[in-house]
Amino acid sequence: TNTSNCQQICTNTFGSIVCSCDPGFSINVINTSLCDDIDECATNTSNCQQICTNTIGSFVCSCDQGFSTNVTNSSFCDDVDECATNTSKCQQICTNTIGYFLCSCNTGFKSNRTNSLLCDDIDECATNTSNCQQ
């Protein structure tokens, strides 16, 4: 039976016991039979590249929008190429950037003022840029 009052790990020693804690926890400084969660995010021991969320006894890494968790090392984040994955919704030209993308338009079109994903036709005749004689 456990009569030691150790919250997590009890080690029997000659004439006494020693309490210790599981990984992700540390001995409480006031009551050495208790264990406190270590906030790996606050102590910068998580190695998360972008977002760290503390959990009881551990932590979870995640990524900002425009990034995904690296498949071989979940502490790291990889840029999502929104142009290659066709998630950008650019009407004409998509240029991937780190964490985002930029939409642009082909010659003869300009970016829509209210929706930068769309392109509007430029009326070269109305703007006198068509080089037409009549």
KEDRENTOR-949094 format. One record per residue (C-alpha): x, y, z. Coordinates in Angstrom, 1 decimal. Each point is the difference from the previous one (the first is absolute). Layout:
<pts>
xx->X yy->Y zz->Z
...
</pts>
This chain:
<pts>
xx->0.0 yy->0.0 zz->0.0
xx->1.1 yy->3.6 zz->-0.7
xx->0.3 yy->1.8 zz->3.3
xx->2.7 yy->2.4 zz->-1.2
xx->-2.2 yy->2.9 zz->-1.1
xx->2.2 yy->0.5 zz->-3.1
xx->-2.2 yy->1.3 zz->-2.8
xx->1.8 yy->-1.8 zz->-2.8
xx->3.2 yy->-2.0 zz->0.6
xx->1.1 yy->-1.4 zz->3.3
xx->3.5 yy->-1.4 zz->0.5
xx->0.7 yy->-2.0 zz->3.1
xx->3.3 yy->0.9 zz->1.7
xx->1.6 yy->-1.4 zz->3.2
xx->-2.4 yy->1.2 zz->2.7
xx->-1.9 yy->2.5 zz->-2.2
xx->-1.4 yy->0.8 zz->-3.4
xx->0.7 yy->2.5 zz->-2.7
xx->-2.7 yy->1.4 zz->-2.2
xx->0.6 yy->0.9 zz->-3.6
xx->-2.1 yy->0.9 zz->-3.0
xx->-0.7 yy->-1.2 zz->-3.5
xx->1.5 yy->1.7 zz->-3.0
xx->-1.8 yy->3.4 zz->-0.5
xx->-0.3 yy->0.6 zz->3.7
xx->2.2 yy->1.3 zz->2.8
xx->-0.1 yy->-0.4 zz->3.8
xx->-2.1 yy->2.7 zz->1.7
xx->2.3 yy->2.3 zz->2.0
xx->-2.3 yy->0.2 zz->3.0
xx->-1.2 yy->-3.6 zz->0.2
xx->2.6 yy->-2.4 zz->-1.4
xx->-2.6 yy->-2.8 zz->-0.2
xx->-1.9 yy->1.9 zz->-2.8
xx->0.9 yy->0.5 zz->-3.6
xx->-0.6 yy->3.2 zz->-2.1
xx->-0.5 yy->0.1 zz->-3.7
xx->2.9 yy->1.6 zz->-1.9
xx->-1.1 yy->2.5 zz->-2.5
xx->2.4 yy->-0.8 zz->-2.8
xx->-1.4 yy->2.9 zz->-2.1
xx->0.7 yy->2.6 zz->2.7
xx->3.5 yy->-1.4 zz->0.7
xx->0.9 yy->-0.2 zz->-3.7
xx->0.9 yy->-3.7 zz->0.3
xx->-2.6 yy->-1.1 zz->-2.6
xx->2.0 yy->0.7 zz->-3.2
xx->-3.2 yy->0.9 zz->-1.8
xx->0.8 yy->2.1 zz->-3.0
xx->-3.3 yy->2.0 zz->0.0
xx->-2.8 yy->-0.8 zz->2.5
xx->0.4 yy->-1.8 zz->3.3
xx->-3.0 yy->-1.2 zz->2.1
xx->0.7 yy->-1.3 zz->3.5
xx->-1.8 yy->-3.2 zz->1.0
xx->0.1 yy->-1.8 zz->3.4
xx->3.4 yy->-1.7 zz->0.0
xx->0.9 yy->1.0 zz->-3.5
xx->-0.6 yy->2.4 zz->-2.9
xx->-1.3 yy->0.1 zz->-3.6
xx->1.6 yy->1.9 zz->-2.9
xx->-2.2 yy->1.4 zz->-2.8
xx->0.5 yy->2.4 zz->-2.9
xx->-1.2 yy->3.4 zz->-1.1
xx->-2.4 yy->0.3 zz->-2.9
xx->1.8 yy->-0.6 zz->-3.3
xx->2.2 yy->-2.6 zz->1.6
xx->-0.4 yy->-3.7 zz->0.8
xx->1.7 yy->-2.3 zz->2.6
xx->3.1 yy->-1.6 zz->-1.4
xx->-0.6 yy->-3.8 zz->-0.5
xx->3.3 yy->-1.1 zz->1.5
xx->0.4 yy->2.5 zz->2.8
xx->-3.3 yy->1.4 zz->1.5
xx->2.0 yy->2.9 zz->1.6
xx->0.6 yy->1.5 zz->-3.4
xx->-2.4 yy->1.6 zz->-2.5
xx->0.1 yy->-0.1 zz->-3.8
xx->-1.3 yy->2.7 zz->-2.3
xx->-3.2 yy->-1.0 zz->-1.8
xx->0.2 yy->0.7 zz->-3.7
xx->-3.5 yy->1.3 zz->-0.5
xx->0.6 yy->0.4 zz->-3.8
xx->1.1 yy->-3.7 zz->-0.4
xx->-2.8 yy->-1.3 zz->2.1
xx->-2.5 yy->2.2 zz->-1.8
xx->-1.4 yy->1.5 zz->3.2
xx->0.9 yy->3.6 zz->-0.8
xx->-3.1 yy->0.6 zz->-2.2
xx->2.0 yy->2.5 zz->-2.1
xx->-1.9 yy->0.6 zz->-3.3
xx->3.2 yy->0.3 zz->-2.1
xx->3.5 yy->0.0 zz->1.4
xx->1.0 yy->-1.3 zz->3.4
xx->3.4 yy->0.6 zz->1.6
xx->0.9 yy->-2.0 zz->3.2
xx->1.6 yy->1.9 zz->2.8
xx->1.1 yy->-1.2 zz->3.4
xx->-3.2 yy->-0.6 zz->2.0
xx->-2.3 yy->1.5 zz->-2.6
xx->-0.4 yy->0.7 zz->-3.8
xx->-0.5 yy->2.9 zz->-2.3
xx->-2.5 yy->0.3 zz->-2.9
xx->0.8 yy->2.0 zz->-3.1
xx->-1.5 yy->0.5 zz->-3.4
xx->1.0 yy->-0.7 zz->-3.6
xx->0.8 yy->2.9 zz->-2.4
xx->-3.2 yy->1.8 zz->-0.9
xx->-1.6 yy->-0.6 zz->3.5
xx->0.3 yy->1.7 zz->3.3
xx->-0.6 yy->-1.2 zz->3.6
xx->-3.6 yy->0.4 zz->1.1
xx->-0.3 yy->2.8 zz->2.6
xx->-2.2 yy->-1.8 zz->2.4
xx->1.2 yy->-3.6 zz->-0.5
xx->3.7 yy->-0.4 zz->-0.7
xx->-0.5 yy->-3.6 zz->-1.1
xx->-1.9 yy->1.2 zz->-3.1
xx->1.2 yy->1.9 zz->-3.1
xx->-2.0 yy->2.5 zz->-2.0
xx->0.5 yy->0.7 zz->-3.7
xx->1.6 yy->3.3 zz->-0.8
xx->-1.9 yy->1.9 zz->-2.8
xx->3.0 yy->1.2 zz->-2.0
xx->-2.2 yy->2.0 zz->-2.3
xx->-1.5 yy->2.0 zz->2.9
xx->3.4 yy->0.6 zz->1.6
xx->1.6 yy->0.9 zz->-3.4
xx->2.7 yy->-2.6 zz->0.4
xx->-1.0 yy->-2.1 zz->-3.0
xx->2.0 yy->1.8 zz->-2.7
xx->-3.1 yy->-0.2 zz->-2.2
xx->-0.1 yy->2.7 zz->-2.8
xx->-3.8 yy->0.2 zz->0.2
</pts>
